[in-house]
Amino acid sequence: MARGSRDLILRDRLQFPIDGSGNTALVYGRVDLSDFVNIVKKEGMAIKEIRYQLRAPSEPNGVLMPTLSDTVGASPLQSSIKVFATTTVYENAADVGLASPDVINLLEMTTTLTPDQTGTAVGQIENQWTHYGTPDLHPEGYNVVSDLLIGVACSLVGEHIGDTLEIDIMVIGEPIKLNEADMTEMLTQQQDL
């Protein structure tokens, strides 16, 4: 995306642990926008782009192993990581989708391991990284008047059991002055189900 003259680039890094089963219950990190948003003054931030990079700092180059699991069993195994940007807290990652209120975008990474006929070795690996919604929200952006929350949840990520993983986040946005119509639209979006 071409950066506009008033656009700001904000960067942050969040850490989250993977437990002994390869799972992480839904956790949130916060991108602090308090320097740019103020409801009383009708100041907001138009979020124009959000990018994620998952990292594994314990690996030699910090690169996350794209095959999320290496466990072989008698039946197929699906591992997943879900990352999303929102202004609303959700209690369960299963409730979060692109049509969920105030979800700006989301990234789902899955690895499906299918065993061979003996069930003792990997027969097939399918890896998918899918961005839902557009990470590029221009030209106008998505108006927010609060901090941006980044949610992450993991399931059966056997490749990184016991590790602490990181998400690098880059947000491009423009500080804006909101009018009454903008405030009404944001309130309406927040109440959509």
KESEKOL-952245 format. One record per atom (N, C-alpha, C): residue number from 1; residue in three letters; chain; atom name; z, x, y. Coordinates in Angstrom, 3 decimals. Layout:
BEGIN
  doza  drentor  migu  vexpa         w         u         v
   NUM      ala     A     CA         Z         X         Y
...
//
This chain:
BEGIN
  doza  drentor  migu  vexpa         w         u         v
     1      met     A      N     0.000     0.842    -1.175
     1      met     A     CA     0.000     0.000     0.000
     1      met     A      C     0.000     0.885     1.235
     2      ala     A      N    -0.783     0.513     2.216
     2      ala     A     CA    -0.777     1.226     3.484
     2      ala     A      C     0.485     0.844     4.243
     3      arg     A      N     1.189     1.828     4.754
     3      arg     A     CA     2.434     1.562     5.449
     3      arg     A      C     2.136     1.160     6.883
     4      gly     A      N     2.731     0.023     7.317
     4      gly     A     CA     2.587    -0.433     8.684
     4      gly     A      C     3.456     0.388     9.623
     5      ser     A      N     3.177     0.291    10.921
     5      ser     A     CA     3.890     1.116    11.896
     5      ser     A      C     5.383     0.796    11.962
     6      arg     A      N     5.792    -0.426    11.628
     6      arg     A     CA     7.215    -0.798    11.664
     6      arg     A      C     7.861    -0.790    10.279
     7      asp     A      N     7.103    -0.463     9.253
     7      asp     A     CA     7.648    -0.466     7.890
     7      asp     A      C     8.626     0.686     7.687
     8      leu     A      N     9.659     0.398     6.929
     8      leu     A     CA    10.646     1.399     6.546
     8      leu     A      C    10.584     1.596     5.043
     9      ile     A      N    10.839     2.809     4.597
     9      ile     A     CA    10.928     3.089     3.169
     9      ile     A      C    12.390     3.363     2.854
    10      leu     A      N    12.961     2.533     1.998
    10      leu     A     CA    14.353     2.681     1.579
    10      leu     A      C    14.365     3.107     0.123
    11      arg     A      N    15.229     4.040    -0.210
    11      arg     A     CA    15.315     4.530    -1.588
    11      arg     A      C    16.765     4.467    -2.045
    12      asp     A      N    16.939     4.208    -3.316
    12      asp     A     CA    18.280     4.179    -3.884
    12      asp     A      C    18.187     4.535    -5.357
    13      arg     A      N    19.318     4.917    -5.931
    13      arg     A     CA    19.385     5.226    -7.362
    13      arg     A      C    20.598     4.512    -7.936
    14      leu     A      N    20.383     3.788    -9.020
    14      leu     A     CA    21.455     3.069    -9.702
    14      leu     A      C    21.634     3.658   -11.093
    15      gln     A      N    22.874     3.687   -11.567
    15      gln     A     CA    23.163     4.159   -12.919
    15      gln     A      C    23.732     3.018   -13.745
    16      phe     A      N    23.406     3.021   -15.041
    16      phe     A     CA    23.974     2.028   -15.952
    16      phe     A      C    24.126     2.648   -17.337
    17      pro     A      N    25.233     2.324   -18.019
    17      pro     A     CA    25.487     2.913   -19.338
    17      pro     A      C    24.880     2.078   -20.463
    18      ile     A      N    24.479     2.754   -21.526
    18      ile     A     CA    24.038     2.097   -22.761
    18      ile     A      C    25.189     2.252   -23.755
    19      asp     A      N    25.664     1.149   -24.327
    19      asp     A     CA    26.821     1.232   -25.229
    19      asp     A      C    26.415     1.750   -26.612
    20      gly     A      N    27.374     1.804   -27.523
    20      gly     A     CA    27.155     2.345   -28.859
    20      gly     A      C    26.222     1.531   -29.724
    21      ser     A      N    25.888     0.304   -29.300
    21      ser     A     CA    24.930    -0.527   -30.030
    21      ser     A      C    23.550    -0.516   -29.382
    22      gly     A      N    23.413     0.206   -28.272
    22      gly     A     CA    22.136     0.243   -27.560
    22      gly     A      C    21.976    -0.885   -26.564
    23      asn     A      N    23.084    -1.517   -26.170
    23      asn     A     CA    23.024    -2.673   -25.275
    23      asn     A      C    23.688    -2.382   -23.933
    24      thr     A      N    23.259    -3.121   -22.926
    24      thr     A     CA    23.920    -3.167   -21.625
    24      thr     A      C    23.918    -4.622   -21.199
    25      ala     A      N    25.115    -5.186   -21.019
    25      ala     A     CA    25.195    -6.544   -20.476
    25      ala     A      C    24.652    -6.489   -19.048
    26      leu     A      N    24.237    -7.619   -18.530
    26      leu     A     CA    23.641    -7.668   -17.198
    26      leu     A      C    24.573    -7.050   -16.156
    27      val     A      N    24.082    -6.039   -15.468
    27      val     A     CA    24.812    -5.394   -14.380
    27      val     A      C    23.906    -5.362   -13.151
    28      tyr     A      N    24.532    -5.233   -11.992
    28      tyr     A     CA    23.787    -5.226   -10.731
    28      tyr     A      C    24.101    -3.985    -9.914
    29      gly     A      N    23.107    -3.529    -9.205
    29      gly     A     CA    23.263    -2.556    -8.140
    29      gly     A      C    22.796    -3.227    -6.863
    30      arg     A      N    23.144    -2.650    -5.747
    30      arg     A     CA    22.842    -3.290    -4.471
    30      arg     A      C    22.097    -2.311    -3.575
    31      val     A      N    20.990    -2.779    -2.994
    31      val     A     CA    20.294    -2.026    -1.963
    31      val     A      C    20.825    -2.568    -0.640
    32      asp     A      N    21.571    -1.743     0.073
    32      asp     A     CA    22.263    -2.159     1.296
    32      asp     A      C    21.265    -2.339     2.439
    33      leu     A      N    21.142    -3.566     2.909
    33      leu     A     CA    20.255    -3.875     4.035
    33      leu     A      C    21.044    -4.272     5.279
    34      ser     A      N    22.359    -4.023     5.286
    34      ser     A     CA    23.217    -4.510     6.373
    34      ser     A      C    22.836    -3.936     7.739
    35      asp     A      N    22.160    -2.800     7.777
    35      asp     A     CA    21.711    -2.253     9.063
    35      asp     A      C    20.538    -3.037     9.641
    36      phe     A      N    19.916    -3.885     8.832
    36      phe     A     CA    18.691    -4.556     9.257
    36      phe     A      C    18.788    -6.079     9.268
    37      val     A      N    19.775    -6.653     8.591
    37      val     A     CA    19.861    -8.113     8.492
    37      val     A      C    21.135    -8.617     9.161
    38      asn     A      N    20.986    -9.744     9.875
    38      asn     A     CA    22.114   -10.383    10.538
    38      asn     A      C    21.733   -11.840    10.769
    39      ile     A      N    22.382   -12.744    10.058
    39      ile     A     CA    22.025   -14.165    10.155
    39      ile     A      C    22.284   -14.698    11.556
    40      val     A      N    23.402   -14.324    12.164
    40      val     A     CA    23.750   -14.821    13.502
    40      val     A      C    22.688   -14.421    14.519
    41      lys     A      N    22.210   -13.196    14.435
    41      lys     A     CA    21.179   -12.717    15.367
    41      lys     A      C    19.769   -13.062    14.896
    42      lys     A      N    19.660   -13.740    13.747
    42      lys     A     CA    18.376   -14.112    13.147
    42      lys     A      C    17.492   -12.890    12.894
    43      glu     A      N    18.126   -11.854    12.362
    43      glu     A     CA    17.404   -10.647    11.988
    43      glu     A      C    17.321   -10.580    10.471
    44      gly     A      N    16.151   -10.271     9.981
    44      gly     A     CA    15.956   -10.184     8.540
    44      gly     A      C    15.094    -8.990     8.185
    45      met     A      N    14.782    -8.904     6.927
    45      met     A     CA    13.915    -7.831     6.428
    45      met     A      C    12.814    -8.487     5.612
    46      ala     A      N    11.573    -8.164     5.948
    46      ala     A     CA    10.427    -8.629     5.156
    46      ala     A      C    10.171    -7.570     4.088
    47      ile     A      N    10.518    -7.894     2.838
    47      ile     A     CA    10.321    -6.965     1.725
    47      ile     A      C     8.846    -6.993     1.349
    48      lys     A      N     8.186    -5.855     1.456
    48      lys     A     CA     6.748    -5.800     1.211
    48      lys     A      C     6.387    -5.176    -0.131
    49      glu     A      N     7.245    -4.309    -0.630
    49      glu     A     CA     6.929    -3.653    -1.898
    49      glu     A      C     8.215    -3.138    -2.532
    50      ile     A      N     8.292    -3.259    -3.865
    50      ile     A     CA     9.422    -2.727    -4.621
    50      ile     A      C     8.854    -1.999    -5.835
    51      arg     A      N     9.293    -0.767    -6.026
    51      arg     A     CA     8.865     0.025    -7.184
    51      arg     A      C    10.098     0.534    -7.917
    52      tyr     A      N     9.985     0.628    -9.243
    52      tyr     A     CA    11.082     1.114   -10.080
    52      tyr     A      C    10.613     2.319   -10.886
    53      gln     A      N    11.526     3.261   -11.076
    53      gln     A     CA    11.301     4.352   -12.023
    53      gln     A      C    12.571     4.481   -12.848
    54      leu     A      N    12.470     4.278   -14.146
    54      leu     A     CA    13.628     4.467   -15.015
    54      leu     A      C    13.700     5.922   -15.436
    55      arg     A      N    14.927     6.445   -15.430
    55      arg     A     CA    15.140     7.859   -15.709
    55      arg     A      C    16.229     8.027   -16.758
    56      ala     A      N    16.136     9.107   -17.508
    56      ala     A     CA    17.168     9.492   -18.478
    56      ala     A      C    17.629    10.897   -18.105
    57      pro     A      N    18.666    11.015   -17.261
    57      pro     A     CA    19.060    12.336   -16.762
    57      pro     A      C    19.503    13.312   -17.847
    58      ser     A      N    19.866    12.817   -19.023
    58      ser     A     CA    20.283    13.722   -20.099
    58      ser     A      C    19.087    14.379   -20.799
    59      glu     A      N    17.886    13.869   -20.561
    59      glu     A     CA    16.679    14.464   -21.148
    59      glu     A      C    16.265    15.693   -20.326
    60      pro     A      N    15.544    16.639   -20.934
    60      pro     A     CA    15.210    17.886   -20.227
    60      pro     A      C    14.538    17.686   -18.865
    61      asn     A      N    13.610    16.778   -18.754
    61      asn     A     CA    12.932    16.533   -17.481
    61      asn     A      C    13.354    15.219   -16.837
    62      gly     A      N    14.379    14.572   -17.372
    62      gly     A     CA    14.843    13.304   -16.822
    62      gly     A      C    13.938    12.132   -17.140
    63      val     A      N    12.991    12.312   -18.061
    63      val     A     CA    12.013    11.270   -18.372
    63      val     A      C    12.567    10.343   -19.452
    64      leu     A      N    12.538     9.056   -19.179
    64      leu     A     CA    12.976     8.044   -20.139
    64      leu     A      C    12.009     8.011   -21.314
    65      met     A      N    12.542     8.025   -22.522
    65      met     A     CA    11.711     7.922   -23.723
    65      met     A      C    11.084     6.531   -23.740
    66      pro     A      N     9.754     6.413   -23.637
    66      pro     A     CA     9.141     5.093   -23.546
    66      pro     A      C     9.304     4.255   -24.814
    67      thr     A      N     9.445     4.915   -25.965
    67      thr     A     CA     9.755     4.182   -27.187
    67      thr     A      C    11.259     3.983   -27.177
    68      leu     A      N    11.706     2.770   -26.902
    68      leu     A     CA    13.111     2.514   -26.627
    68      leu     A      C    14.012     2.629   -27.844
    69      ser     A      N    13.444     2.615   -29.034
    69      ser     A     CA    14.260     2.723   -30.238
    69      ser     A      C    13.513     3.508   -31.299
    70      asp     A      N    14.283     4.155   -32.162
    70      asp     A     CA    13.676     4.883   -33.275
    70      asp     A      C    14.260     4.436   -34.607
    71      thr     A      N    14.984     3.320   -34.595
    71      thr     A     CA    15.644     2.807   -35.791
    71      thr     A      C    14.638     2.087   -36.677
    72      val     A      N    14.662     2.392   -37.954
    72      val     A     CA    13.767     1.738   -38.907
    72      val     A      C    14.605     0.906   -39.857
    73      gly     A      N    14.181    -0.323   -40.088
    73      gly     A     CA    14.864    -1.191   -41.035
    73      gly     A      C    13.859    -1.958   -41.851
    74      ala     A      N    14.352    -2.861   -42.660
    74      ala     A     CA    13.471    -3.645   -43.527
    74      ala     A      C    12.683    -4.689   -42.746
    75      ser     A      N    13.149    -5.056   -41.553
    75      ser     A     CA    12.433    -6.057   -40.759
    75      ser     A      C    12.127    -5.479   -39.382
    76      pro     A      N    11.171    -6.073   -38.651
    76      pro     A     CA    10.814    -5.561   -37.326
    76      pro     A      C    12.016    -5.577   -36.377
    77      leu     A      N    12.047    -4.626   -35.463
    77      leu     A     CA    13.112    -4.495   -34.476
    77      leu     A      C    12.483    -4.512   -33.097
    78      gln     A      N    13.040    -5.323   -32.200
    78      gln     A     CA    12.537    -5.346   -30.830
    78      gln     A      C    13.628    -4.881   -29.880
    79      ser     A      N    13.315    -3.844   -29.126
    79      ser     A     CA    14.207    -3.304   -28.103
    79      ser     A      C    13.655    -3.707   -26.746
    80      ser     A      N    14.548    -3.888   -25.752
    80      ser     A     CA    14.042    -4.290   -24.442
    80      ser     A      C    14.968    -3.854   -23.315
    81      ile     A      N    14.358    -3.658   -22.152
    81      ile     A     CA    15.068    -3.449   -20.895
    81      ile     A      C    14.433    -4.395   -19.888
    82      lys     A      N    15.268    -5.121   -19.145
    82      lys     A     CA    14.793    -6.028   -18.096
    82      lys     A      C    15.389    -5.565   -16.772
    83      val     A      N    14.532    -5.399   -15.765
    83      val     A     CA    14.942    -4.998   -14.421
    83      val     A      C    14.341    -6.000   -13.451
    84      phe     A      N    15.139    -6.475   -12.485
    84      phe     A     CA    14.606    -7.441   -11.530
    84      phe     A      C    15.274    -7.305   -10.175
    85      ala     A      N    14.552    -7.722    -9.140
    85      ala     A     CA    15.068    -7.744    -7.774
    85      ala     A      C    15.301    -9.192    -7.381
    86      thr     A      N    16.456    -9.451    -6.774
    86      thr     A     CA    16.827   -10.816    -6.407
    86      thr     A      C    17.796   -10.784    -5.235
    87      thr     A      N    18.028   -11.931    -4.646
    87      thr     A     CA    19.093   -12.064    -3.649
    87      thr     A      C    20.192   -12.982    -4.174
    88      thr     A      N    20.056   -13.437    -5.413
    88      thr     A     CA    21.024   -14.337    -6.047
    88      thr     A      C    21.559   -13.690    -7.319
    89      val     A      N    22.856   -13.803    -7.547
    89      val     A     CA    23.455   -13.255    -8.769
    89      val     A      C    23.260   -14.247    -9.909
    90      tyr     A      N    22.736   -13.767   -11.026
    90      tyr     A     CA    22.619   -14.553   -12.253
    90      tyr     A      C    23.630   -14.013   -13.248
    91      glu     A      N    24.235   -14.893   -14.040
    91      glu     A     CA    25.255   -14.475   -15.000
    91      glu     A      C    24.659   -13.930   -16.290
    92      asn     A      N    23.424   -14.326   -16.595
    92      asn     A     CA    22.819   -13.963   -17.865
    92      asn     A      C    21.362   -13.569   -17.625
    93      ala     A      N    20.951   -12.442   -18.170
    93      ala     A     CA    19.566   -11.980   -17.987
    93      ala     A      C    18.558   -12.951   -18.593
    94      ala     A      N    18.967   -13.711   -19.609
    94      ala     A     CA    18.057   -14.679   -20.231
    94      ala     A      C    17.686   -15.803   -19.264
    95      asp     A      N    18.492   -16.007   -18.216
    95      asp     A     CA    18.213   -17.053   -17.227
    95      asp     A      C    17.230   -16.597   -16.156
    96      val     A      N    16.877   -15.332   -16.155
    96      val     A     CA    16.051   -14.771   -15.087
    96      val     A      C    14.596   -14.704   -15.521
    97      gly     A      N    13.755   -15.329   -14.715
    97      gly     A     CA    12.315   -15.279   -14.921
    97      gly     A      C    11.634   -15.273   -13.573
    98      leu     A      N    10.340   -15.160   -13.572
    98      leu     A     CA     9.593   -15.100   -12.326
    98      leu     A      C     9.746   -16.376   -11.500
    99      ala     A      N     9.971   -17.517   -12.163
    99      ala     A     CA    10.119   -18.783   -11.447
    99      ala     A      C    11.563   -19.054   -11.024
   100      ser     A      N    12.484   -18.163   -11.345
   100      ser     A     CA    13.881   -18.350   -10.952
   100      ser     A      C    14.011   -18.203    -9.437
   101      pro     A      N    14.840   -19.046    -8.807
   101      pro     A     CA    15.006   -18.957    -7.353
   101      pro     A      C    15.445   -17.561    -6.918
   102      asp     A      N    14.833   -17.075    -5.860
   102      asp     A     CA    15.185   -15.818    -5.205
   102      asp     A      C    14.926   -14.574    -6.046
   103      val     A      N    14.181   -14.682    -7.141
   103      val     A     CA    13.761   -13.496    -7.892
   103      val     A      C    12.444   -13.028    -7.279
   104      ile     A      N    12.433   -11.800    -6.796
   104      ile     A     CA    11.266   -11.288    -6.088
   104      ile     A      C    10.244   -10.714    -7.062
   105      asn     A      N    10.699    -9.923    -8.010
   105      asn     A     CA     9.813    -9.425    -9.062
   105      asn     A      C    10.661    -8.987   -10.243
   106      leu     A      N    10.005    -8.723   -11.365
   106      leu     A     CA    10.755    -8.244   -12.512
   106      leu     A      C     9.882    -7.376   -13.393
   107      leu     A      N    10.567    -6.467   -14.095
   107      leu     A     CA     9.926    -5.528   -15.003
   107      leu     A      C    10.563    -5.720   -16.365
   108      glu     A      N     9.734    -5.919   -17.386
   108      glu     A     CA    10.228    -6.000   -18.760
   108      glu     A      C     9.570    -4.900   -19.575
   109      met     A      N    10.398    -4.142   -20.275
   109      met     A     CA     9.917    -3.083   -21.157
   109      met     A      C    10.356    -3.439   -22.565
   110      thr     A      N     9.419    -3.427   -23.494
   110      thr     A     CA     9.759    -3.749   -24.881
   110      thr     A      C     9.127    -2.733   -25.824
   111      thr     A      N     9.844    -2.469   -26.903
   111      thr     A     CA     9.323    -1.675   -28.009
   111      thr     A      C     9.543    -2.486   -29.273
   112      thr     A      N     8.492    -2.712   -30.034
   112      thr     A     CA     8.606    -3.389   -31.324
   112      thr     A      C     8.257    -2.385   -32.412
   113      leu     A      N     9.225    -2.144   -33.297
   113      leu     A     CA     9.009    -1.254   -34.441
   113      leu     A      C     8.840    -2.104   -35.685
   114      thr     A      N     7.728    -1.954   -36.347
   114      thr     A     CA     7.473    -2.660   -37.599
   114      thr     A      C     7.514    -1.629   -38.722
   115      pro     A      N     8.332    -1.855   -39.748
   115      pro     A     CA     8.433    -0.866   -40.826
   115      pro     A      C     7.196    -0.880   -41.726
   116      asp     A      N     7.036     0.210   -42.457
   116      asp     A     CA     5.972     0.237   -43.460
   116      asp     A      C     6.390    -0.643   -44.644
   117      gln     A      N     5.593    -0.674   -45.694
   117      gln     A     CA     5.871    -1.564   -46.833
   117      gln     A      C     7.160    -1.211   -47.559
   118      thr     A      N     7.579     0.042   -47.476
   118      thr     A     CA     8.815     0.439   -48.168
   118      thr     A      C    10.056     0.092   -47.354
   119      gly     A      N     9.889    -0.120   -46.046
   119      gly     A     CA    11.031    -0.413   -45.181
   119      gly     A      C    11.844     0.816   -44.837
   120      thr     A      N    11.329     1.994   -45.134
   120      thr     A     CA    12.071     3.226   -44.874
   120      thr     A      C    11.429     4.103   -43.802
   121      ala     A      N    10.263     3.734   -43.341
   121      ala     A     CA     9.573     4.515   -42.309
   121      ala     A      C     8.880     3.556   -41.344
   122      val     A      N     8.595     4.061   -40.153
   122      val     A     CA     7.903     3.249   -39.155
   122      val     A      C     6.457     3.063   -39.581
   123      gly     A      N     6.014     1.808   -39.600
   123      gly     A     CA     4.627     1.510   -39.913
   123      gly     A      C     3.796     1.370   -38.658
   124      gln     A      N     4.370     0.717   -37.639
   124      gln     A     CA     3.634     0.479   -36.406
   124      gln     A      C     4.623     0.400   -35.250
   125      ile     A      N     4.221     0.937   -34.098
   125      ile     A     CA     5.022     0.871   -32.870
   125      ile     A      C     4.173     0.214   -31.794
   126      glu     A      N     4.739    -0.792   -31.141
   126      glu     A     CA     4.062    -1.411   -29.998
   126      glu     A      C     4.988    -1.299   -28.799
   127      asn     A      N     4.484    -0.703   -27.747
   127      asn     A     CA     5.247    -0.474   -26.527
   127      asn     A      C     4.588    -1.224   -25.380
   128      gln     A      N     5.347    -2.002   -24.609
   128      gln     A     CA     4.780    -2.710   -23.461
   128      gln     A      C     5.706    -2.581   -22.267
   129      trp     A      N     5.127    -2.297   -21.109
   129      trp     A     CA     5.836    -2.330   -19.838
   129      trp     A      C     5.063    -3.324   -18.983
   130      thr     A      N     5.690    -4.417   -18.612
   130      thr     A     CA     5.000    -5.478   -17.887
   130      thr     A      C     5.736    -5.794   -16.596
   131      his     A      N     5.012    -5.743   -15.475
   131      his     A     CA     5.553    -6.164   -14.179
   131      his     A      C     5.149    -7.615   -13.966
   132      tyr     A      N     6.128    -8.463   -13.724
   132      tyr     A     CA     5.847    -9.863   -13.391
   132      tyr     A      C     6.074   -10.030   -11.905
   133      gly     A      N     5.247   -10.847   -11.319
   133      gly     A     CA     5.273   -10.929    -9.870
   133      gly     A      C     4.580    -9.690    -9.360
   134      thr     A      N     4.329    -9.685    -8.114
   134      thr     A     CA     3.644    -8.519    -7.582
   134      thr     A      C     4.653    -7.579    -6.958
   135      pro     A      N     4.583    -6.295    -7.284
   135      pro     A     CA     5.474    -5.367    -6.598
   135      pro     A      C     5.035    -5.164    -5.148
   136      asp     A      N     3.818    -5.613    -4.837
   136      asp     A     CA     3.235    -5.440    -3.515
   136      asp     A      C     3.139    -6.822    -2.856
   137      leu     A      N     4.023    -7.109    -1.915
   137      leu     A     CA     4.161    -8.461    -1.364
   137      leu     A      C     3.522    -8.611     0.008
   138      his     A      N     2.450    -7.852     0.284
   138      his     A     CA     1.962    -7.982     1.628
   138      his     A      C     0.927    -9.059     1.780
   139      pro     A      N     0.499    -9.341     3.037
   139      pro     A     CA     0.797    -8.567     4.248
   139      pro     A      C     2.123    -8.958     4.913
   140      glu     A      N     2.603   -10.159     4.654
   140      glu     A     CA     3.766   -10.673     5.379
   140      glu     A      C     5.093   -10.217     4.795
   141      gly     A      N     5.172   -10.097     3.477
   141      gly     A     CA     6.433    -9.738     2.845
   141      gly     A      C     7.241   -10.961     2.445
   142      tyr     A      N     8.380   -10.712     1.814
   142      tyr     A     CA     9.314   -11.753     1.367
   142      tyr     A      C    10.566   -11.593     2.217
   143      asn     A      N    10.849   -12.589     3.050
   143      asn     A     CA    11.953   -12.492     4.002
   143      asn     A      C    13.304   -12.626     3.319
   144      val     A      N    14.217   -11.705     3.639
   144      val     A     CA    15.587   -11.781     3.141
   144      val     A      C    16.548   -11.588     4.308
   145      val     A      N    17.743   -12.169     4.174
   145      val     A     CA    18.795   -12.010     5.183
   145      val     A      C    20.084   -11.510     4.532
   146      ser     A      N    19.950   -10.907     3.369
   146      ser     A     CA    21.112   -10.361     2.665
   146      ser     A      C    20.682    -9.083     1.952
   147      asp     A      N    21.643    -8.431     1.324
   147      asp     A     CA    21.313    -7.245     0.537
   147      asp     A      C    20.421    -7.635    -0.634
   148      leu     A      N    19.692    -6.675    -1.123
   148      leu     A     CA    18.828    -6.869    -2.283
   148      leu     A      C    19.598    -6.433    -3.521
   149      leu     A      N    19.634    -7.284    -4.535
   149      leu     A     CA    20.321    -6.968    -5.785
   149      leu     A      C    19.298    -6.554    -6.829
   150      ile     A      N    19.608    -5.505    -7.569
   150      ile     A     CA    18.755    -5.048    -8.658
   150      ile     A      C    19.543    -5.256    -9.943
   151      gly     A      N    19.058    -6.169   -10.787
   151      gly     A     CA    19.722    -6.463   -12.051
   151      gly     A      C    19.070    -5.696   -13.182
   152      val     A      N    19.881    -5.300   -14.162
   152      val     A     CA    19.346    -4.617   -15.340
   152      val     A      C    20.148    -5.038   -16.561
   153      ala     A      N    19.440    -5.250   -17.673
   153      ala     A     CA    20.072    -5.564   -18.958
   153      ala     A      C    19.252    -4.893   -20.056
   154      cys     A      N    19.938    -4.444   -21.110
   154      cys     A     CA    19.274    -3.748   -22.215
   154      cys     A      C    19.688    -4.363   -23.540
   155      ser     A      N    18.769    -4.343   -24.487
   155      ser     A     CA    19.050    -4.851   -25.826
   155      ser     A      C    18.475    -3.897   -26.869
   156      leu     A      N    19.338    -3.376   -27.728
   156      leu     A     CA    18.953    -2.540   -28.874
   156      leu     A      C    18.125    -1.316   -28.486
   157      val     A      N    18.529    -0.660   -27.407
   157      val     A     CA    17.834     0.539   -26.942
   157      val     A      C    18.424     1.741   -27.681
   158      gly     A      N    18.067     1.855   -28.951
   158      gly     A     CA    18.652     2.857   -29.837
   158      gly     A      C    18.351     4.286   -29.457
   159      glu     A      N    17.254     4.513   -28.778
   159      glu     A     CA    16.871     5.873   -28.384
   159      glu     A      C    17.861     6.477   -27.389
   160      his     A      N    18.597     5.636   -26.669
   160      his     A     CA    19.484     6.125   -25.603
   160      his     A      C    20.934     5.680   -25.802
   161      ile     A      N    21.360     5.455   -27.049
   161      ile     A     CA    22.743     5.039   -27.330
   161      ile     A      C    23.721     6.038   -26.719
   162      gly     A      N    24.692     5.504   -25.984
   162      gly     A     CA    25.729     6.330   -25.378
   162      gly     A      C    25.310     7.062   -24.116
   163      asp     A      N    24.061     6.918   -23.697
   163      asp     A     CA    23.580     7.595   -22.487
   163      asp     A      C    23.841     6.749   -21.250
   164      thr     A      N    23.821     7.402   -20.115
   164      thr     A     CA    23.786     6.713   -18.832
   164      thr     A      C    22.375     6.879   -18.295
   165      leu     A      N    21.689     5.765   -18.104
   165      leu     A     CA    20.325     5.790   -17.571
   165      leu     A      C    20.360     5.508   -16.077
   166      glu     A      N    19.264     5.782   -15.411
   166      glu     A     CA    19.171     5.568   -13.970
   166      glu     A      C    17.896     4.806   -13.639
   167      ile     A      N    17.970     4.075   -12.534
   167      ile     A     CA    16.782     3.427   -11.977
   167      ile     A      C    16.638     3.930   -10.554
   168      asp     A      N    15.509     4.562   -10.258
   168      asp     A     CA    15.178     4.890    -8.877
   168      asp     A      C    14.413     3.706    -8.311
   169      ile     A      N    14.789     3.306    -7.114
   169      ile     A     CA    14.190     2.130    -6.478
   169      ile     A      C    13.610     2.553    -5.137
   170      met     A      N    12.384     2.129    -4.879
   170      met     A     CA    11.789     2.322    -3.568
   170      met     A      C    11.435     0.945    -3.024
   171      val     A      N    11.953     0.644    -1.841
   171      val     A     CA    11.683    -0.631    -1.180
   171      val     A      C    10.975    -0.325     0.131
   172      ile     A      N     9.842    -0.971     0.353
   172      ile     A     CA     9.167    -0.878     1.645
   172      ile     A      C     9.337    -2.235     2.312
   173      gly     A      N     9.864    -2.215     3.520
   173      gly     A     CA    10.100    -3.462     4.236
   173      gly     A      C    10.010    -3.256     5.733
   174      glu     A      N     9.954    -4.374     6.429
   174      glu     A     CA     9.858    -4.344     7.887
   174      glu     A      C    10.971    -5.194     8.480
   175      pro     A      N    11.785    -4.624     9.378
   175      pro     A     CA    12.781    -5.443    10.072
   175      pro     A      C    12.054    -6.496    10.915
   176      ile     A      N    12.520    -7.741    10.838
   176      ile     A     CA    11.841    -8.832    11.546
   176      ile     A      C    12.850    -9.711    12.266
   177      lys     A      N    12.355   -10.453    13.238
   177      lys     A     CA    13.123   -11.480    13.926
   177      lys     A      C    12.706   -12.803    13.300
   178      leu     A      N    13.669   -13.591    12.847
   178      leu     A     CA    13.374   -14.859    12.175
   178      leu     A      C    13.433   -16.009    13.167
   179      asn     A      N    12.530   -16.981    12.987
   179      asn     A     CA    12.596   -18.191    13.804
   179      asn     A      C    13.198   -19.320    12.966
   180      glu     A      N    13.336   -20.476    13.555
   180      glu     A     CA    13.965   -21.617    12.868
   180      glu     A      C    13.182   -22.019    11.616
   181      ala     A      N    11.851   -21.976    11.685
   181      ala     A     CA    11.020   -22.341    10.526
   181      ala     A      C    11.256   -21.373     9.368
   182      asp     A      N    11.391   -20.075     9.678
   182      asp     A     CA    11.679   -19.081     8.631
   182      asp     A      C    13.010   -19.378     7.957
   183      met     A      N    14.027   -19.687     8.767
   183      met     A     CA    15.364   -19.960     8.224
   183      met     A      C    15.333   -21.207     7.334
   184      thr     A      N    14.601   -22.244     7.767
   184      thr     A     CA    14.493   -23.473     6.976
   184      thr     A      C    13.770   -23.204     5.661
   185      glu     A      N    12.690   -22.428     5.708
   185      glu     A     CA    11.934   -22.102     4.494
   185      glu     A      C    12.806   -21.330     3.506
   186      met     A      N    13.588   -20.391     4.006
   186      met     A     CA    14.462   -19.610     3.129
   186      met     A      C    15.537   -20.489     2.501
   187      leu     A      N    16.080   -21.426     3.269
   187      leu     A     CA    17.081   -22.349     2.733
   187      leu     A      C    16.458   -23.239     1.667
   188      thr     A      N    15.233   -23.709     1.898
   188      thr     A     CA    14.536   -24.553     0.927
   188      thr     A      C    14.266   -23.784    -0.358
   189      gln     A      N    13.806   -22.545    -0.253
   189      gln     A     CA    13.551   -21.717    -1.437
   189      gln     A      C    14.829   -21.508    -2.230
   190      gln     A      N    15.937   -21.324    -1.527
   190      gln     A     CA    17.210   -21.069    -2.199
   190      gln     A      C    17.670   -22.284    -2.999
   191      gln     A      N    17.296   -23.480    -2.554
   191      gln     A     CA    17.737   -24.697    -3.231
   191      gln     A      C    16.782   -25.137    -4.332
   192      asp     A      N    15.599   -24.512    -4.426
   192      asp     A     CA    14.641   -24.861    -5.484
   192      asp     A      C    15.234   -24.565    -6.849
   193      leu     A      N    14.945   -25.432    -7.811
   193      leu     A     CA    15.399   -25.203    -9.188
   193      leu     A      C    14.213   -25.165   -10.110
//
